[in-house]
Amino acid sequence: MPRQASQEPQAAQPPAPKSVPSDPVQSESVDPPPTAAQQNTLSSSEQVARLLLEAAVVTPKQMQHANRVRNKLGEDYPLTRVLTELKYLDPAQLRSTLREQGAHIHLGDVMVELGYLRPRDLRAALEAQSEPDYQGKRLGEILLDMGLITEQRLIEVLADQLDFVVETPNFTQIDPELLKLVSPDWCRRLCAIPLRREADGVLVAFADPLDSSGRHGAEAAFGRVVPAIAISRAITEAINAFEASRTHAKQRKSPASESDVTRQVDSLIISALEKGASDMHIEPLRHVLRVRFRIDGVLMQVREIDRELAPAIASRLKVLAKADIAERRRHQDGGFRFDDPVSGRRCDIRASFYATVFGEKVVLRLLSRKAELLDINQSGIAPRMLERFIDHALELPSGVILVTGPTGSGKTTTLYGCVNQLNDMETSIATAEDPVEYVIDGIAQCNVNAKINLTFAETLRALMRQDPDVIVLGEIRDKFSAESAIQAALTGHKVLSTFHTEDSIGALLRLMNMEIETFLIASTVSAVLAQRLLRKVCDHCAERYQPTPHDLQRIGWTQSDLAGGEFLLGRGCRNCHFTGYAGRVGVFELLLPNDALRDAVLNRQSSAQMRRISVESAGLVSLMEDGLAKAAQGLTTIKEVLGKLPRVGRPRSYREILAMVGAVNG
Ligand SMILES: [Zn+2]
């Protein structure tokens, strides 16, 4: 009796073992009476036989024959094996039937029929199901519990034999909308968890995808279900993790107490100080409140806080900064002094509140109070350059000394280093700043505060009456402050200030563009120190690096210009957050005007002419040259130098630069 299956290529079928008698005479023999277990309930074989007959995969006559054969072999010999060996059934057909009719057959029966479980073990498990210990437990669980099968084997069987997809549920990937349709307890009870919507229905991972109550329950909840299999432990863990995250979210959603917010804010500031951050950005995004620190000039994300806490944190900071707590739609600013008795950390903080579409973004500027550590000798100015700066500018009785650079170039720090250098018992120093960024003992510092009408002009008038030797203006912002600085220098004061220009020559040009008389510029400006901060190569992961021909071409150097240099590059490690850089190093360009340059200013010569004169006769070393010398000493990289310093002309060789400025220590 040919069947469709038996017409398929025989090579795909396992050869029929000799043990299976195919003698048609045997088919005449009478079926034995059912066993005790079979009388109570259908045996695994009978369950499978019923399915196969219903699916018309096997004819009743074939089934009868197979049953007779099997009765001679014993009940441990699965009926389906007999059917396949008789070539009445092919394994692929068996698998697809079991999978499709899975809801109508028990896992245990499948395991028995597939030969992974002995019928008597299944009976033992079924009997145990009525014991108090196992009451209400699924058969799969009991089989595992009694050690009759391992979970891994169970999954292998179901995946390999029945083609169920094996899933590893991860609560972060679970569609929360699906979980809302059921409860964690539902998931636990059925040992199932919905994972995602697929084209054919909702993918649900079951510990036992053949468990009909689970399948029916899932279908009732989600409609069409695509069953998958997962280790029950993984399902339980995913449910627990989901529940924990929800409880956590709930707790976070409950109104945070004032002390929680205070603690949160304090811990952020302490952490920023510990990490040496210069600024902290607390910014509400669509879903979270993001906290970033600026460290070594680069922003770095450090924390994500529940979005719900944003208003409370902003309010806390407004209270500290003495800003209007009720105002949320306008930009505000303020400041406060942070003093943590526990960590001993303190600093002045400037707070800026900026109304964004997602709420107020707060930026805190941390003004380090460690002014006593500001030492011009430790600033990274090369030794010979520093010597000239002190001798020919700082120690002159009068004149304007300008520290220039863009925002974040470290010019304020250098300015304070100069002030520290000049601060002694015999010198009177007074400042007009906006704001006071470092507090230095022994000098009179004033915050210019336009809010209370304490303007720069008024401050300056009062300051002049204070009999100062040294006047420090935080920044020259306009013609008025420029004229004030020059006027003070003309009356015999030493004036220090910062100025926002690209390089040293740029400061002279900008003063000229402000329509300051050139003879005033020429006679008062005693020094311009232009500055940048470049990232420093991380000490922990630095490696020797040979500049490439491309590097050299971009610099304008030949191989011989490198001679004596030792270039380093950070490989990236934990210490440097895998950036290859840790800390920063200052790069400087010192302009000490000589007679030739003063003439050039008086004659309003071009920037290029003034630069040429400065290089040729006033000993000017450009920012680029100082940067290259620092790269050649392994302090920074060529990439930093080329990316952050202005390029003016071809730099001199490393040896020439070194001869002019000297090697930096550390
Ligand atoms: Zn490193």
Boltz pocket constraint, residues with backbone or C-beta under 6 A from the ligand:
constraints:
  - pocket:
      binder: B
      contacts: [[A, 538], [A, 539], [A, 540], [A, 541], [A, 542], [A, 570], [A, 571], [A, 572], [A, 573], [A, 574], [A, 575], [A, 576], [A, 577], [A, 578], [A, 580], [A, 581]]
      max_distance: 6.0
